[in-house]
Amino acid sequence: MLEKELEELEDKIDALLSSHRELQHKNRSLANNETSLMDERANLMKKNDLARNKVEAMISRLKGLEQH
């Protein structure tokens, strides 16, 4: 009986270790994805600022043309 209980405990520990490794892997993957998304967001914000500046410059030029 004791040997069977030990085997069951070993199986549970093995399953727990396997789950732990899987969760570590998923966590690393999520952290990498988060980093990629943050980089992409920063690039998009930079592009958005550039586009906004260009549009504002065009508006200013159009207003300048209207005044002349």
C-alpha positions as a Markdown table, in Angstrom:
| # | Residue | x | y | z |
|---|---|---|---|---|
| 1 | Met | 0.0 | 0.0 | 0.0 |
| 2 | Leu | 2.8 | 2.4 | 0.9 |
| 3 | Glu | 4.6 | 1.7 | -2.3 |
| 4 | Lys | 1.5 | 2.5 | -4.3 |
| 5 | Glu | 0.9 | 5.7 | -2.5 |
| 6 | Leu | 4.6 | 6.7 | -3.2 |
| 7 | Glu | 4.1 | 6.0 | -6.9 |
| 8 | Glu | 1.0 | 8.1 | -7.0 |
| 9 | Leu | 2.8 | 10.9 | -5.2 |
| 10 | Glu | 5.6 | 10.6 | -7.7 |
| 11 | Asp | 3.2 | 10.8 | -10.6 |
| 12 | Lys | 1.5 | 13.9 | -9.1 |
| 13 | Ile | 4.9 | 15.5 | -8.6 |
| 14 | Asp | 5.9 | 14.7 | -12.1 |
| 15 | Ala | 2.6 | 16.2 | -13.4 |
| 16 | Leu | 3.2 | 19.3 | -11.3 |
| 17 | Leu | 6.7 | 19.7 | -12.6 |
| 18 | Ser | 5.5 | 19.3 | -16.1 |
| 19 | Ser | 2.8 | 21.9 | -15.6 |
| 20 | His | 5.3 | 24.2 | -14.0 |
| 21 | Arg | 7.7 | 23.9 | -17.0 |
| 22 | Glu | 4.8 | 24.5 | -19.4 |
| 23 | Leu | 3.7 | 27.6 | -17.5 |
| 24 | Gln | 7.2 | 28.9 | -17.5 |
| 25 | His | 7.4 | 28.5 | -21.2 |
| 26 | Lys | 4.1 | 30.2 | -21.7 |
| 27 | Asn | 5.1 | 33.1 | -19.4 |
| 28 | Arg | 8.3 | 33.6 | -21.4 |
| 29 | Ser | 6.3 | 33.6 | -24.6 |
| 30 | Leu | 3.9 | 36.1 | -23.3 |
| 31 | Ala | 6.7 | 38.3 | -22.0 |
| 32 | Asn | 8.3 | 38.2 | -25.5 |
| 33 | Asn | 5.0 | 39.0 | -27.1 |
| 34 | Glu | 4.4 | 41.9 | -24.7 |
| 35 | Thr | 7.9 | 43.3 | -25.6 |
| 36 | Ser | 7.1 | 43.0 | -29.3 |
| 37 | Leu | 3.8 | 44.7 | -28.9 |
| 38 | Met | 5.3 | 47.5 | -26.9 |
| 39 | Asp | 7.9 | 48.1 | -29.6 |
| 40 | Glu | 5.2 | 48.0 | -32.3 |
| 41 | Arg | 3.1 | 50.5 | -30.3 |
| 42 | Ala | 6.1 | 52.8 | -29.9 |
| 43 | Asn | 6.7 | 52.7 | -33.7 |
| 44 | Leu | 3.1 | 53.4 | -34.5 |
| 45 | Met | 3.0 | 56.3 | -32.1 |
| 46 | Lys | 6.1 | 57.7 | -33.8 |
| 47 | Lys | 4.5 | 57.3 | -37.2 |
| 48 | Asn | 1.3 | 58.9 | -35.9 |
| 49 | Asp | 3.2 | 61.9 | -34.6 |
| 50 | Leu | 5.0 | 62.3 | -37.9 |
| 51 | Ala | 1.7 | 62.1 | -39.8 |
| 52 | Arg | 0.1 | 64.6 | -37.4 |
| 53 | Asn | 3.0 | 67.1 | -37.9 |
| 54 | Lys | 2.7 | 66.8 | -41.6 |
| 55 | Val | -1.0 | 67.4 | -41.6 |
| 56 | Glu | -0.6 | 70.4 | -39.3 |
| 57 | Ala | 2.1 | 71.8 | -41.5 |
| 58 | Met | -0.2 | 71.4 | -44.6 |
| 59 | Ile | -3.0 | 73.1 | -42.7 |
| 60 | Ser | -0.8 | 76.0 | -41.8 |
| 61 | Arg | 0.4 | 76.4 | -45.4 |
| 62 | Leu | -3.2 | 76.3 | -46.7 |
| 63 | Lys | -4.2 | 79.0 | -44.1 |
| 64 | Gly | -1.2 | 81.0 | -45.3 |
| 65 | Leu | -2.4 | 80.7 | -48.9 |
| 66 | Glu | -5.9 | 81.8 | -47.9 |
| 67 | Gln | -4.6 | 85.0 | -46.3 |
| 68 | His | -2.7 | 86.0 | -49.5 |
